[in-house]
Structures are given as C-alpha cells and as structure tokens.
Amino acid sequence: MKLAAYRFNLPEKLIASYPTPNRDDARMMVVDRTKKTIKHKMFKDILGYFKEGDVMVFNNTKVFNARMYGSKEKTGAKIEVFLLRELNKEMRLWDVLVDPARKIRVGNKLYFGDDDLLVAEVVDNTTSRGRTIRFLFDGNDEQLWKTIQQLGEPPVPKYINRPVEDLDSERFQTIFAKHTGAVAAPSAGLHFSRQTLMRMEIKGIQTAELTLHASLGSFKAVEVEDLTKHKMDSESLHIDQTCCDMVNGARTNKKKICAIGATTLRGLETSVSSTKTLNPFDGWTDKFIYPPYPFKICTSMLTNFHHPESTLLMLTSALLGYDFTFECYNEAMKEEYRFLAYGDAMLII
C-alpha cells in the first residue's frame, strides 16, 4: 500500500473539540466486516454485540501531564517542552520535544513555574525537534514527579484548537487507567463509564488488561510513500499471564475477543505465537500494522475515527479491508460523526 491511498479531506467541523457530556453518550458506527454492513447506533448499545464469556481487552495505561511551558535563560523566550519518556531516573534525564526548536541548543537552561520552581538543562539534540534534558532539582524523585505534574498540563492534541480546560484532566483519561507512562490517551477507552463496566460484569463479559504506554509515534506523520519503509517509535508494553489466560481461554472456547483501541490491538499482535496463542510480554514494541495483515488474536475492535494518512487509519483498514474502510469513512462524514480523540466510536465486528 502507498501513503497516497490514505489521503482524504477531513472537514474541520467534524473534529471534536470537547468530549460528550457523559462518557457513554457518543454515537457508534457498527460495521460488520464479513457482511459489509453499516449500522448507526449509540455507544450505550455496545453490549448488545457481546455475550457471556466474550472478552474485551483494555489498555490500562495512564496519561501524565506531559506538556510544560517554560522560559529560556537570558532571553525569557516562551518554550513548550513535551515530555516523551524518562530515560534515566537517577540522572533525571528525559526525552522531550521542544517548540520552537530553533531556539534551543545544548547547554541552554529552561525555567518552569513561578520563582523558577523547576530548572532543566539541555544536554543533547536527538532530532530536529527532539532534545534530551536533565532536570536540576534538589528534592527526591517523588517530589520531582509531583512538581512536574503540578507544572504540566494534560497532553490534549493541538488539533483540538483550544486551551486546555479543567475537564481535560478527567476526560482525557480512561476510568481504568492504572500505570503512568502515556502521553496520548487510548481514545477508544474514553467512551467507557463505570455504569458500562458494571453492565458488562452483570452480563458476564470478561475484561482483560494490558499496558502499552502510548507515545506520539502512533500520531507521527508518515513521511514515506512506501508504507513498508515507515518505522514506528518504540513503546513500552506489558502483558501479564492473567491477560493471556483470559484471551487464550476465549479463543479456545470460540468466544469474541474485542480489542478496545488500536494500541491494545497492536499490543496483542506483538506477542502472539505461531499457534495463535498470546504470550506474556515485558519490553518494547514498534509494531506497525497495515494491509495486508493476518490477524491472529482479535475478532473485533472498538476504535475512533482517525486522521487522514495516519497509522491508526492504516491499522483500521488492515482489519476492516481497505475499500470498506473508506466506504465507512465516507458514510461517517456524510452523517457528521465526530472525529479523533474526543469523537465518536466505530465498532468492527
């Protein structure tokens, strides 16, 4: 497949700027990849497509306040620093993106908060916008982390095109988030409310969890026309034995296995054996899924509607089929579904 195949015009009015009033208020397009049918439902209808013993797999990563604003020494120029990942806890080194990058060189110091509560020094250039910084802080690790979270804000995507608000601290986070490390929310999981999880439990639908700390890699622009040459950023992935037992048990009993979100699907496909058995995993994944791809674990996926030319759209088309994916997207735009992180859902069955 070529990158050009994933270009389409997404009207700006369809990009959701805010979440729905309640998590489970979103619309949901239900698409049957075998029958090639499209139905317009509400997210609250999702449990009607699953039965007792079916398994939904969630990504329980937790988003942290990764976007910080500081000032450059001497000039006082305002600098955005986006924390990607901690490289070395003892040395307090972080991999970050800076904007505007042209102003930030090795040796520069950056100041954050009133009275310069936190200071960082740039120690390396990694990419055109990438830098390695070292936090200079007198307190312990716990105090440093609390200070970063106090000064930072939720990393709501810039395409939302509004200032971060108080509601984002809650709504740009799933209710099952447990393990801190993501700089992007697993958006399909944002639709689940506590009431939905309770209804799932009553119905006997099982919930399994893995942890994939989503980075900006899934959203990074694909810059090569030949998709086989695109490289995903590595992301931390953990799958425990409990998750494996639930998923493998569902496969054995011919039950549905639904990945809640693209990150979950990528995680599951990272650690599957040739016999289509899910294995425990603790490491890094750079799994890039695009057509054609032989899925080994999941029979179903819940996802949102994605950007043109995005790796998330490519993954969706690998599961749903390229032509049918764009039939669904054209229908979504015609029916004015809300796109991207705070938008509506697509259930692929």
C-alpha positions as CSV (number, residue, x, y, z in Angstrom):
1,M,0.0,0.0,0.0
2,K,1.0,3.6,-0.7
3,L,0.6,6.6,1.6
4,A,-1.5,8.4,-1.1
5,A,-4.2,5.7,-0.7
6,Y,-5.0,7.1,2.7
7,R,-5.5,10.8,1.8
8,F,-8.9,12.3,2.2
9,N,-10.3,15.7,3.1
10,L,-11.5,15.8,6.7
11,P,-13.7,18.8,7.3
12,E,-12.5,20.8,10.3
13,K,-16.1,21.0,11.7
14,L,-16.0,17.2,12.2
15,I,-13.0,17.3,14.6
16,A,-14.4,17.0,18.2
17,S,-13.2,19.9,20.4
18,Y,-14.9,18.5,23.5
19,P,-16.0,15.1,24.8
20,T,-19.7,14.3,25.1
21,P,-21.3,15.4,28.4
22,N,-21.2,11.8,29.6
23,R,-18.6,9.2,28.6
24,D,-21.0,6.8,27.0
25,D,-23.1,9.4,25.1
26,A,-21.1,9.1,21.9
27,R,-22.5,7.8,18.7
28,M,-21.2,4.5,17.4
29,M,-21.0,3.1,13.9
30,V,-21.2,-0.7,13.9
31,V,-19.6,-2.3,10.9
32,D,-19.7,-6.0,10.0
33,R,-16.5,-6.8,8.1
34,T,-17.9,-10.1,6.8
35,K,-21.4,-8.9,5.7
36,K,-20.1,-5.4,4.8
37,T,-23.0,-3.7,6.6
38,I,-23.1,-0.4,8.4
39,K,-25.4,0.5,11.3
40,H,-25.8,3.7,13.2
41,K,-26.0,3.2,16.9
42,M,-25.1,4.8,20.2
43,F,-22.1,3.7,22.3
44,K,-24.5,2.5,25.0
45,D,-25.7,-0.2,22.6
46,I,-22.2,-1.9,22.5
47,L,-23.1,-4.7,24.9
48,G,-25.8,-5.9,22.6
49,Y,-23.0,-7.2,20.4
50,F,-21.3,-9.4,23.0
51,K,-22.3,-12.4,25.1
52,E,-21.3,-14.1,28.3
53,G,-17.7,-15.3,28.1
54,D,-16.7,-12.8,25.4
55,V,-13.6,-10.8,26.3
56,M,-12.8,-7.1,25.9
57,V,-9.2,-6.2,26.2
58,F,-8.3,-2.7,27.6
59,N,-5.1,-0.7,27.6
60,N,-4.8,0.4,31.3
61,T,-2.0,3.0,30.6
62,K,-2.3,6.3,32.5
63,V,-1.7,9.7,30.8
64,F,0.5,12.1,32.7
65,N,0.8,15.9,32.4
66,A,3.4,15.8,29.6
67,R,3.1,19.3,28.2
68,M,5.0,22.0,30.0
69,Y,5.7,25.7,29.3
70,G,8.9,27.4,30.4
71,S,11.2,30.2,29.5
72,K,14.7,30.2,28.1
73,E,17.5,31.6,30.2
74,K,18.6,35.2,29.4
75,T,16.1,35.9,26.7
76,G,13.0,34.7,28.6
77,A,11.5,33.3,25.3
78,K,8.5,31.1,25.9
79,I,9.3,27.4,25.2
80,E,6.9,24.4,25.0
81,V,8.5,21.2,26.3
82,F,6.7,18.0,25.7
83,L,7.9,15.1,27.8
84,L,8.0,11.8,25.9
85,R,9.7,9.4,28.3
86,E,12.1,9.2,31.2
87,L,15.5,7.9,30.1
88,N,17.4,7.7,33.3
89,K,15.7,8.2,36.7
90,E,19.0,8.5,38.7
91,M,20.3,11.2,36.3
92,R,16.8,12.7,35.8
93,L,17.2,12.6,32.0
94,W,14.1,12.9,29.8
95,D,13.5,12.6,26.1
96,V,11.4,15.6,25.0
97,L,10.2,17.7,22.1
98,V,10.7,21.4,22.2
99,D,8.9,24.2,20.3
100,P,10.3,26.4,18.8
101,A,13.2,24.1,18.4
102,R,15.5,26.5,16.6
103,K,15.9,28.5,19.8
104,I,17.0,25.6,22.0
105,R,20.6,24.4,21.9
106,V,22.8,22.1,24.1
107,G,23.7,23.9,27.2
108,N,20.6,26.1,27.4
109,K,18.7,26.2,30.7
110,L,14.9,26.3,30.8
111,Y,12.9,27.6,33.7
112,F,9.4,26.5,34.8
113,G,6.9,27.9,37.2
114,D,6.8,30.9,39.4
115,D,10.1,31.8,41.0
116,D,11.8,29.2,38.7
117,L,10.4,26.3,40.7
118,L,12.0,23.8,38.3
119,V,15.0,24.1,36.1
120,A,16.2,21.9,33.2
121,E,19.4,21.8,31.2
122,V,19.5,20.7,27.5
123,V,22.2,18.0,27.2
124,D,21.7,16.6,23.7
125,N,20.0,17.1,20.4
126,T,18.2,14.0,19.2
127,T,16.1,15.1,16.2
128,S,15.0,18.3,14.6
129,R,12.6,18.9,17.5
130,G,13.9,16.3,19.9
131,R,16.2,17.1,22.9
132,T,17.4,15.3,25.9
133,I,17.1,17.4,29.1
134,R,18.2,16.9,32.7
135,F,16.1,18.3,35.5
136,L,18.0,20.2,38.1
137,F,16.1,19.7,41.3
138,D,17.0,19.5,45.0
139,G,14.2,17.3,46.2
140,N,13.7,13.5,45.9
141,D,12.3,11.6,43.0
142,E,8.7,11.7,44.3
143,Q,8.9,15.5,44.9
144,L,10.3,16.0,41.4
145,W,7.4,14.0,39.8
146,K,4.8,15.9,41.8
147,T,6.4,19.2,40.7
148,I,6.4,18.1,37.0
149,Q,2.7,17.1,37.3
150,Q,1.9,20.4,39.1
151,L,3.5,22.5,36.4
152,G,2.5,20.4,33.4
153,E,-0.9,20.1,31.7
154,P,-2.8,17.1,30.1
155,P,-1.3,16.5,26.6
156,V,-4.5,17.2,24.8
157,P,-3.8,17.1,21.0
158,K,-3.2,20.5,19.4
159,Y,-5.7,19.8,16.7
160,I,-8.5,20.3,19.3
161,N,-7.5,24.0,18.8
162,R,-8.5,25.4,22.2
163,P,-6.8,25.9,25.6
164,V,-6.7,23.0,28.0
165,E,-9.5,23.2,30.5
166,D,-10.2,21.6,33.9
167,L,-12.4,18.9,32.3
168,D,-9.5,17.6,30.3
169,S,-7.8,16.3,33.5
170,E,-10.6,13.9,33.9
171,R,-11.9,13.2,30.4
172,F,-8.5,12.8,28.7
173,Q,-8.1,9.7,30.9
174,T,-9.9,6.4,30.9
175,I,-11.6,5.3,34.1
176,F,-9.5,2.1,34.2
177,A,-6.1,3.9,33.9
178,K,-3.6,2.4,36.4
179,H,0.0,2.6,35.2
180,T,1.5,6.0,34.4
181,G,3.5,6.4,31.3
182,A,1.4,7.5,28.3
183,V,1.5,10.9,26.6
184,A,-1.6,10.1,24.5
185,A,-4.9,8.7,25.7
186,P,-6.2,5.3,24.4
187,S,-9.1,7.2,22.9
188,A,-11.5,4.2,22.3
189,G,-11.4,3.5,26.0
190,L,-12.6,7.0,26.8
191,H,-16.1,6.0,26.0
192,F,-16.4,3.6,28.9
193,S,-18.3,4.7,32.0
194,R,-18.5,2.9,35.3
195,Q,-22.1,2.1,34.5
196,T,-21.0,0.4,31.3
197,L,-18.4,-1.7,33.1
198,M,-21.0,-2.7,35.7
199,R,-23.4,-3.8,32.9
200,M,-20.5,-5.8,31.4
201,E,-19.9,-7.6,34.7
202,I,-23.6,-8.4,35.1
203,K,-23.8,-9.8,31.6
204,G,-20.7,-11.9,32.1
205,I,-18.5,-10.1,29.6
206,Q,-14.9,-10.5,30.8
207,T,-12.3,-7.7,30.9
208,A,-8.6,-8.3,30.4
209,E,-5.9,-5.6,30.6
210,L,-2.5,-4.9,29.1
211,T,-0.3,-1.8,29.4
212,L,1.0,-0.1,26.3
213,H,2.3,3.4,27.1
214,A,1.2,5.3,24.0
215,S,3.7,7.8,22.7
216,L,3.3,10.3,19.9
217,G,4.6,7.6,17.5
218,S,1.1,6.5,16.5
219,F,0.3,10.0,15.5
220,K,3.6,11.0,13.9
221,A,3.2,11.9,10.2
222,V,4.2,9.1,7.8
223,E,6.8,10.7,5.6
224,V,7.4,7.9,3.1
225,E,5.2,6.9,0.3
226,D,6.1,3.2,0.6
227,L,4.5,2.1,3.9
228,T,6.9,-0.8,4.2
229,K,9.6,1.8,4.9
230,H,7.8,3.5,7.8
231,K,9.2,2.9,11.3
232,M,7.0,3.2,14.4
233,D,8.5,4.7,17.6
234,S,9.1,2.0,20.2
235,E,6.6,2.0,23.1
236,S,6.7,0.2,26.4
237,L,4.4,-2.9,26.5
238,H,3.5,-5.2,29.4
239,I,1.2,-8.2,29.1
240,D,0.8,-10.5,32.1
241,Q,-0.2,-14.1,32.5
242,T,-3.7,-13.2,33.7
243,C,-4.4,-11.3,30.4
244,C,-3.0,-14.2,28.4
245,D,-5.1,-16.8,30.2
246,M,-8.3,-14.9,29.6
247,V,-7.6,-14.2,25.9
248,N,-6.4,-17.8,25.2
249,G,-9.4,-19.2,27.1
250,A,-11.7,-17.2,24.9
251,R,-10.0,-18.4,21.8
252,T,-10.3,-22.0,22.9
253,N,-14.0,-21.6,23.7
254,K,-14.6,-19.7,20.4
255,K,-15.7,-16.5,22.2
256,K,-15.3,-13.0,20.8
257,I,-12.2,-11.1,21.6
258,C,-12.5,-7.3,21.2
259,A,-9.5,-5.0,21.4
260,I,-10.5,-1.7,22.9
261,G,-8.4,0.6,20.7
262,A,-5.6,0.4,18.3
263,T,-2.9,0.4,20.9
264,T,-4.5,-2.7,22.5
265,L,-4.7,-4.4,19.2
266,R,-1.0,-3.6,18.4
267,G,-0.1,-4.9,21.8
268,L,-1.9,-8.2,21.4
269,E,-0.4,-8.8,17.9
270,T,3.1,-8.1,19.3
271,S,3.2,-11.1,21.5
272,V,1.3,-13.9,19.7
273,S,2.9,-17.2,18.8
274,S,2.6,-19.1,15.5
275,T,-0.1,-21.2,17.1
276,K,-2.1,-18.0,17.7
277,T,-1.5,-18.1,21.5
278,L,-1.0,-14.9,23.4
279,N,2.2,-14.9,25.5
280,P,3.3,-12.7,28.4
281,F,5.5,-9.8,27.3
282,D,7.6,-7.1,29.1
283,G,9.5,-4.9,26.8
284,W,9.2,-2.6,23.8
285,T,7.1,-2.8,20.6
286,D,7.3,-0.9,17.3
287,K,4.6,-3.0,15.7
288,F,3.2,-1.3,12.6
289,I,0.0,-2.9,11.2
290,Y,-1.1,-2.1,7.6
291,P,-2.8,-4.1,4.8
292,P,-2.4,-6.9,4.2
293,Y,-2.1,-8.3,7.7
294,P,-3.1,-11.7,9.0
295,F,-4.6,-11.0,12.5
296,K,-4.1,-13.8,14.9
297,I,-6.0,-12.9,18.1
298,C,-8.8,-10.4,17.8
299,T,-12.1,-10.9,16.0
300,S,-13.4,-7.4,16.9
301,M,-12.1,-3.9,17.6
302,L,-13.5,-0.7,19.0
303,T,-11.8,2.4,17.7
304,N,-12.5,6.1,16.9
305,F,-12.4,7.9,13.6
306,H,-8.9,8.9,12.6
307,H,-6.8,11.4,10.7
308,P,-6.0,11.0,7.0
309,E,-2.7,9.3,6.4
310,S,-2.4,8.1,10.0
311,T,-1.1,4.8,11.1
312,L,-4.3,4.3,13.1
313,L,-6.3,4.6,9.9
314,M,-4.0,2.1,8.2
315,L,-4.4,-0.4,11.1
316,T,-8.2,0.0,10.8
317,S,-8.1,-0.8,7.1
318,A,-6.0,-3.8,7.8
319,L,-8.8,-5.3,9.9
320,L,-11.8,-4.0,8.0
321,G,-10.5,-4.1,4.5
322,Y,-9.3,-1.0,2.6
323,D,-12.3,-0.4,0.3
324,F,-14.9,-1.0,3.1
325,T,-12.9,1.3,5.4
326,F,-13.3,4.2,3.1
327,E,-16.9,3.4,2.5
328,C,-17.4,3.6,6.2
329,Y,-15.5,6.9,6.5
330,N,-17.4,8.5,3.7
331,E,-20.6,7.5,5.5
332,A,-19.2,8.9,8.7
333,M,-18.5,12.2,7.1
334,K,-21.9,12.3,5.4
335,E,-23.6,11.5,8.8
336,E,-21.4,14.1,10.5
337,Y,-19.8,11.7,13.0
338,R,-17.3,13.4,15.4
339,F,-13.7,12.5,14.6
340,L,-10.5,12.0,16.6
341,A,-9.7,11.6,20.3
342,Y,-12.9,13.2,21.7
343,G,-15.0,11.9,18.9
344,D,-17.4,9.1,18.2
345,A,-16.7,5.4,18.0
346,M,-16.6,2.6,15.4
347,L,-17.2,-1.0,16.4
348,I,-15.8,-3.5,14.0
349,I,-17.3,-7.0,14.4
